[in-house]
Amino acid sequence: MKILKEEVIFQCSAKNLWSILSDVTRCDWVPTINSITLEDDCRVFEMSGMGQVKERILEINHDLMRLQYSAVETRTPINHHLATMQISVKSEKECQLNWTTEIDPEIFADSIHQGMLISVEGLKNVL
């Protein structure tokens, strides 16, 4: 299993960033996704290069500003996927996003990491 990590400082309030990430149907910050639908505790979307993806939302903790999700259905066989997005306050106008993703098989790590980096840039553009 491979663990990917991104730690990014944003020049905005933690509350502002959390308002984007905690809305699990919002996709304007992910350039490779046009729309997201909810099916019970899962979000379903079509991702460029990946096809249809279904992610189970495991946690949306507003107090801790933590989102955790797992890809449960993908075009390619994934044995394990667990992503955690955690926001921490640095100051009134600065926060940090710690985003980790566990992935197995490791062969998908590079493409998932690229998706994380593209999404971070998308967040910066939306903010």
Buried (B, 14 or more C-beta within 10 A) or exposed (E): EBEBEBEBEBEBBBEEBBEBBBEBEBBEBBBBBEEBEEEEEBBBBEBEEBEEBBBBBEEBEEEEBBBBBBBEEBEEEBEEBBBBBBBEEBEEEEBBBBBBBBBBEEEBBEEBBEBBEBBBEBBEEEE
